[in-house]
Amino acid sequence: MKPFSAYANIVDAALHDYFPERVDEELRSGETAPLLYRAMRYSLLSGGKRVRGGLMLAVADMLRNDPARALPFAMAVEMIHASSLIHDDMPCVDDDILRRGQPTNHVVFGEGQALFAGDALLNMAYEVMLSQLCENAMVAAAEISRGVGRMLSGQCVDLTIEGAEVADGDETLLYIQENKTSAMFEYPLRAMGRLFSAAEGVVRDLGEYGRILGLLFQATDDILDVEGEEDLGKSLHKDAGSKKLTMISLYGLDGAKARAAAYAMKVKEIAAGFPGGAAFFAGFADQMMNRRK
């Protein structure tokens, strides 16, 4: 298998090809409005790590299939992720002004245009997936769609309890993190199993790997909100200021680190059962555990 950066770069290059820079501002029937196109492109191509899309190509490689068949689905998941970040940053949700070291979409384009850009990216993701005529494309797209629904449920609860006292903090936090974050690891990886007709047990293991990896990713995100460097690319100490329920607020910094380590160990245990990809997927857990941005 390739290094993760190779898979991520393939996805990133494909997105740049799909969204070339447009200098013509003329309105043409049937084309995306120039302002909307710029707003979509601004957030989608702003330097994301392509973690989800890159992992999807890696799964295709592990399953001994052509990653090119997986590429449209990986692109779609990155569009969905960009859409969710645009909406997360808006004043009605997290009210943030910095994302990946740049002003957030609504700061640059205004709240209304940011709303449209997020909607348009989500819509285009389905357009890209459903334009594929390969076998099992519909089943794979349905898995990803389930992940989107789960993500929105997690965002709903996260916003609902912001600043509130929560009696069942452990259960509520797990619900938020399994849905808001993990679902868009879990279901895209399940989708790759479906796309390539993997056995049901493999699909289940891919999903479980994604679920725990998402919990690890969110745990390290919570830790970085406290310990991150100034060049992290987003506002620091935002969670505490918003009184969000996080690993830090519930377990403290040391407790969050202990849970992150436990998640990393579990991810490696699951990866050990992956045929031909155990080392890659176990090593990726270390990358997530040790990331600084």
ABEGO torsion letter per residue (X at the ends): XBBAAAAAAAAAAAAAAABBBBABABBBBGBBBAAAAAAAAAAAAAGBAGAAAAAAAAAAAAAGBBAAAAAAAAAAAAAAAAAAAAAAABAABAGBABBGGBBBAAAAAEAAAAAAAAAAAAAAAAAAAAABABBGAAAAAAAAAAAAAAAAAAAAAAAAABGBBBABAAAAAAAAAAAAAAAAAAAAAAAAAAAAGBBAAAAAAAAAAAAAAAAAAAAAAAAAAAABBAAAGBBBGAAAAAGBBBAAAAAEAAAAAAAAAAAAAAAAAAAAABBGAAAAAAAAAAAAAABAX
